[in-house]
Amino acid sequence: MRGARSMIGPPAHTRWSEVGAEWLSERVTATDPSPDSATASFPDCVPVLTDGRVVLRAHADADVPRMVEQSVDPESVRWTTVPSPYTEKDALTWFEGIRAGWESTKGPFLWALTEGTDTPTYLGTIDVRPQAAGIGVIGFGLHPEARGRGLMAAALRLATRWWWDRGGVRMHWQANRGNFASWRVAHACGFTYHGVIPGHLAHRGEALESWNASVGRDDDVTRPATPWWEPVPLAGDGIRLRPWCESDVDAVEPGDSPSHFMPRGAEPTRDTFAHWLLRKREQAAFGDATHWCIVDAQTDRALGNVVLIDRGQEEGSAEAGYFLFPSARGRGVASQAMELLTAYAFRAQADGGRGLRRLTALSVGDNVASARVLERAGFTEWGREPQFCARADGTYDDARHWVRLP
């Protein structure tokens, strides 16, 4: 069916992911907006920001041991260019860079994150790096024990609003491609995803792809700008729908359908599975589509894929699609999966569904088996599109368009 980065200093500019930061080679030349107390010395020149739960304050000597703990954490090492091994000497050097940024009034401007005014324990760092014309770049990193509690999203809102109050017009975010933890923070704060830049971030001797997003002064930082529909588990008769995982590569089978039955790259091979899985997770995170792995209820072996595609659809509508590995065909798996998918799609959001008003689907004329699955799932064919896609022999097949209402 067609169906961020290191935690040493003191160079003047940092780029961070959700678990760390990286010092960039270029220097910040802009000075707008400047900190609150341009003539005060550190730490008095650092404004304290709070929303009643999260507090952003100046870094202190007592934070150094926990800075080290954060920087040797495996996730910090994975997603950032923090030196490895990382020592107290590295943290102290970085500390001096923080002090210099505030006292110079040129930045970068870094705060320590704590929870509550009576809890001074260091939980992470967030920074604003000024560019020209009111443009800022945000960076942040959390100590392992503070992750998953919404603290960094609150800190990001505080720092971004501080930037707006001083004349900032836009805040940019970037991270290594695949750093979903970092994107979850930016996503919660209304950042709009702009795309992947190849070979953009230097990471331990490699030029890696980066994710890029931003938020403007007039945007709402209290909620996401786009949805992130996770593939919630769904159970049926003999099958289940669940998120794909890395170990599912062992179940991948060579496809045997004619090439025009599916868009290029829609089905994974064992060689392409890792990148295919990343793309499926990206599509969910950026509001484009939600993919489920169809598995045998007893063995949990992957049998195929079912998807709701949101990108390019009207409000309240999505396109449904699926594929099965060859060994899973001929036993009703596709029909059961589509039954689970349509029930979830039309179920009210208050009851754990998507609350959609319409589903569409597309098959090609030669794919009679997919047409039968769609008919059994309650879809009605409403039209044909001639010469839609090329067959391997150079002739063309039609597209069949389908729709289902609740």
C-alpha positions in Angstrom: 0.0 0.0 0.0 1.3 3.4 -0.8 0.1 4.3 2.0 24.6 19.6 22.2 27.6 19.8 23.4 30.9 20.4 25.7 31.2 22.0 29.1 34.6 23.5 29.3 35.7 27.1 28.6 36.4 29.8 28.2 35.8 30.6 24.5 33.0 33.0 24.2 30.2 31.1 22.5 28.4 27.8 23.4 26.1 25.4 21.7 24.3 22.9 23.9 22.0 19.9 23.6 19.6 18.8 26.3 22.4 17.2 28.3 25.4 19.4 27.7 27.0 22.2 25.7 29.7 22.8 23.1 32.0 25.7 22.9 32.1 27.1 19.3 35.2 28.5 17.7 33.6 31.8 16.6 33.2 34.7 19.1 30.1 36.6 19.8 30.4 40.2 18.7 27.0 41.5 19.4 26.2 43.0 22.9 22.4 43.4 22.6 20.6 42.8 24.9 22.9 43.2 27.8 22.4 41.8 31.4 20.6 43.7 34.1 23.6 45.1 36.0 26.3 46.0 33.4 28.6 47.5 36.0 28.2 44.9 38.7 30.7 42.0 39.2 29.9 38.3 39.2 27.7 37.0 40.7 25.8 40.2 41.5 25.4 41.0 37.8 23.4 37.7 37.2 19.6 38.3 37.5 17.7 35.7 39.4 14.8 34.3 37.4 12.0 32.1 38.8 8.5 30.9 38.1 7.9 29.8 41.7 9.3 26.3 41.1 12.4 26.6 39.0 15.1 29.1 39.9 17.9 30.4 37.6 20.8 31.8 39.5 24.5 32.5 39.3 26.8 29.5 39.4 28.7 28.9 42.6 31.8 27.1 43.7 29.6 24.5 45.4 28.1 23.5 42.0 31.4 22.2 40.7 31.2 18.6 41.9 27.7 18.2 40.3 28.9 19.9 37.1 31.5 17.1 36.9 28.8 14.4 37.6 26.7 15.8 34.8 29.6 15.9 32.3 30.7 12.3 32.9 27.2 11.0 32.5 26.9 8.7 29.5 24.2 10.7 27.8 26.3 13.9 28.1 29.2 12.0 26.5 27.0 10.6 23.8 25.3 13.9 22.7 27.9 16.5 23.5 31.5 17.2 22.9 32.3 17.4 26.6 35.9 16.3 27.2 36.3 12.7 28.2 37.5 12.1 30.8 36.1 15.2 32.5 37.7 16.6 35.7 37.1 19.2 38.3 39.8 21.3 36.6 37.7 21.3 33.5 34.7 22.5 35.5 36.7 25.3 37.2 38.0 26.5 33.9 34.5 26.6 32.5 33.3 28.4 35.6 35.7 31.2 34.8 34.3 31.4 31.3 30.8 31.9 32.8 32.1 34.7 35.0 33.8 36.4 32.1 30.6 36.2 29.9 28.5 38.0 32.5 31.1 40.6 33.5 31.9 41.5 29.8 28.2 42.1 29.1 28.8 40.4 25.8 27.8 36.9 26.9 27.2 34.1 26.7 24.9 34.4 29.7 24.7 31.2 31.7 22.5 30.4 34.7 22.6 27.5 37.1 19.2 25.8 37.5 17.8 24.8 40.9 14.4 23.8 42.1 12.7 26.1 44.6 14.4 28.9 46.6 15.0 26.6 49.5 16.7 23.9 47.4 20.0 25.3 46.2 21.3 22.1 44.7 22.7 22.5 41.2 20.5 20.6 38.6 21.8 22.0 35.3 22.8 25.0 33.2 21.0 27.1 30.6 22.5 29.9 28.5 21.6 32.6 26.1 24.2 33.4 23.4 23.5 36.8 21.8 23.9 37.3 18.0 23.2 40.5 16.0 19.8 42.1 15.5 18.2 40.7 18.6 18.8 37.0 17.6 19.7 34.6 20.4 20.8 31.0 20.6 19.7 28.9 23.5 21.7 26.0 25.1 20.9 23.8 28.1 22.0 20.7 30.0 20.6 18.8 32.9 22.2 16.7 35.7 20.9 13.1 35.3 18.8 13.1 38.4 16.8 16.2 37.2 15.7 14.8 33.8 12.2 13.9 32.8 10.5 16.3 35.3 9.8 19.3 33.1 12.4 21.5 34.8 14.3 22.4 31.7 11.2 23.4 29.8 10.4 25.8 32.7 14.0 27.2 32.6 13.8 27.6 28.9 10.7 29.7 29.2 12.3 31.9 31.8 15.5 32.5 29.8 13.6 33.1 26.6 11.3 35.7 28.2 14.4 37.4 29.8 15.7 37.7 26.2 12.4 39.2 25.0 12.4 41.7 27.8 15.7 43.0 26.7 14.7 43.5 23.1 15.4 40.0 21.6 13.3 39.1 18.6 14.0 35.4 18.0 15.6 32.4 19.9 17.2 29.6 18.0 17.9 26.0 19.1 20.0 23.2 17.5 21.1 19.7 18.5 22.6 16.6 17.0 20.1 14.8 14.8 18.4 12.1 17.0 18.6 14.0 20.3 14.9 13.6 21.1 15.4 14.6 24.7 16.6 18.0 23.7 13.8 18.4 21.1 11.2 17.5 23.7 12.3 20.5 25.8 12.2 22.9 22.8 9.0 21.4 21.5 7.2 22.0 24.8 8.2 25.7 24.6 6.7 26.4 21.2 9.7 26.1 19.0 9.0 25.5 15.3 11.2 22.8 13.7 12.9 24.0 10.5 14.7 20.9 9.3 18.0 19.0 9.1 21.3 20.7 8.1 23.9 18.1 6.9 27.4 18.2 8.1 26.6 21.1 10.4 27.9 20.2 13.9 31.4 19.0 14.7 31.3 16.1 17.0 34.4 14.2 18.1 36.0 14.5 14.7 32.9 14.0 12.6 30.6 16.5 10.9 27.1 15.5 12.0 23.6 16.5 10.9 21.8 19.0 13.1 18.1 19.6 13.9 17.2 23.3 13.9 14.2 25.2 15.3 13.3 28.6 16.6 10.7 30.7 18.4 9.7 34.3 18.0 8.9 37.0 20.4 5.2 36.9 19.6 4.9 33.1 19.7 3.4 31.2 22.6 6.1 29.5 24.7 3.7 27.9 27.0 2.6 25.1 24.6 3.9 23.2 21.6 3.5 24.7 18.2 3.0 21.3 16.6 1.7 18.0 17.8 3.8 15.0 18.8 1.6 11.9 18.5 3.3 9.0 20.1 2.4 5.5 18.9 0.3 4.4 21.9 0.0 0.6 22.4 -3.2 -1.0 20.9 -4.2 -4.6 21.4 -6.3 -6.8 19.2 -7.1 -10.5 18.4 -3.7 -12.1 18.0 -1.8 -8.9 17.2 -0.7 -5.8 19.0 0.4 -2.4 17.7 3.3 -0.8 19.6 6.3 1.5 18.9 9.1 0.2 16.8 12.4 -0.6 18.6 15.9 -1.3 17.6 15.7 -5.1 18.1 12.9 -5.3 15.5 15.6 -5.3 12.8 15.9 -9.1 13.4 12.4 -9.6 12.0 12.9 -7.5 8.8 12.3 -9.6 5.6 13.2 -8.8 2.0 10.2 -7.2 0.2 8.7 -9.1 -2.7 6.0 -6.7 -3.9 6.3 -4.9 -7.2 8.3 -1.7 -6.8 5.3 0.6 -7.6 3.2 -0.7 -4.8 5.0 1.4 -2.2 6.9 4.7 -2.2 10.7 4.3 -2.4 12.1 3.7 1.1 8.8 3.0 2.8 9.8 -0.5 3.6 13.1 -1.1 5.5 15.8 -3.5 4.8 18.2 -4.8 7.5 20.8 -2.4 6.1 18.5 0.6 6.1 16.6 -0.2 9.3 18.5 2.1 11.7 17.9 5.2 9.4 14.4 4.1 8.6 13.6 3.9 12.4 15.1 7.3 13.0 12.9 8.8 10.2 9.8 7.2 11.7 10.5 8.7 15.1 11.3 12.0 13.6 7.9 12.0 11.8 6.2 11.5 15.1 8.2 14.2 16.9 7.7 16.8 14.2 4.0 16.1 13.8 4.2 14.5 10.4 3.1 10.9 11.0 2.7 8.2 13.6 4.0 4.7 12.9 3.2 1.5 14.8 4.9 -1.9 14.6 2.4 -4.7 14.1 3.5 -7.6 16.2 2.4 -11.1 17.0 0.6 -11.0 20.4 2.4 -14.1 21.6 5.9 -13.8 20.3 6.2 -9.9 19.9 7.8 -10.5 16.5 7.4 -7.6 14.1 5.0 -8.4 11.2 4.7 -5.0 9.5 3.8 -1.4 9.9 0.7 0.7 10.1 0.7 4.5 9.9 -1.4 7.7 10.3 0.0 10.4 8.1 -0.8 14.0 9.2 1.5 16.0 7.0 -0.4 17.7 4.1 -3.8 16.7 5.5 -6.7 19.0 6.4 -7.6 19.5 10.1 -9.2 16.4 11.5 -8.1 14.2 8.7 -5.3 11.7 8.2 -4.1 9.2 5.6 -3.9 5.6 6.7 -1.3 3.1 5.3 0.3 -0.2 6.1 2.7 -2.9 4.9 3.4 -6.4 5.9 6.5 -8.6 5.7 5.9 -11.5 3.3 5.6 -14.2 6.0 2.8 -12.3 7.7 0.4 -12.1 4.7 -2.7 -14.2 4.1 -3.8 -14.6 7.7 -5.8 -11.4 8.4 -3.1 -9.4 10.0 -3.5 -6.3 7.9 -7.3 -6.3 8.4 -6.9 -6.6 12.2 -4.3 -3.8 12.2 -6.5 -1.5 10.2 -9.4 -2.2 12.5 -7.3 -1.2 15.5 -6.0 1.9 13.7 -9.3 3.2 12.6 -10.9 2.7 16.0 -8.1 4.7 17.6 -8.2 7.4 14.9 -11.9 8.0 15.5 -11.9 7.7 19.3 -12.3 11.0 21.1 -9.1 12.5 22.4 -10.6 12.6 25.9 -10.8 8.8 25.6 -7.3 8.4 24.5 -7.8 8.5 20.7 -7.1 11.1 18.0 -10.7 12.4 17.5 -10.4 12.5 13.7 -13.4 13.1 11.5 -12.1 11.4 8.3 -9.5 8.9 7.1 -8.2 8.6 3.6 -6.1 6.0 1.9 -4.4 5.4 -1.5 -3.6 2.1 -3.3 -2.5 1.4 -6.8 -4.7 -0.4 -9.3 -2.6 -3.6 -9.5 -2.6 -4.0 -5.7 -5.9 -5.9 -5.4 -5.0 -7.3 -2.0 -4.7 -3.9 -0.4 -8.0 -2.8 -2.0 -9.7 -5.8 -0.2 -8.1 -4.9 3.1 -9.4 -1.3 2.8 -12.9 -2.5 1.8 -13.0 -4.8 4.9 -11.9 -1.8 7.0 -14.9 0.2 5.9 -13.2 2.4 3.3 -15.1 3.5 0.1 -13.3 4.1 -3.2 -14.3 7.5 -4.4 -12.1 8.0 -7.5 -9.2 6.9 -9.7 -6.2 8.9 -10.9 -4.8 7.6 -14.2 -1.1 7.0 -14.9 -0.2 7.7 -11.3 3.0 5.8 -11.0 5.4 3.8 -13.2 5.7 0.1 -13.2 9.1 -1.6 -13.6 8.3 -2.3 -17.3 7.8 1.4 -18.0 4.0 1.3 -18.2 1.8 3.2 -15.7 -0.6 2.2 -13.0 -3.6 4.1 -11.7 -4.1 5.4 -8.1 -7.2 4.4 -6.3 -8.4 6.9 -3.7 -10.3 5.8 -0.6 -12.1 7.5 2.3 -13.7 6.4 5.5 -15.9 8.4 7.9 -16.7 7.4 11.6 
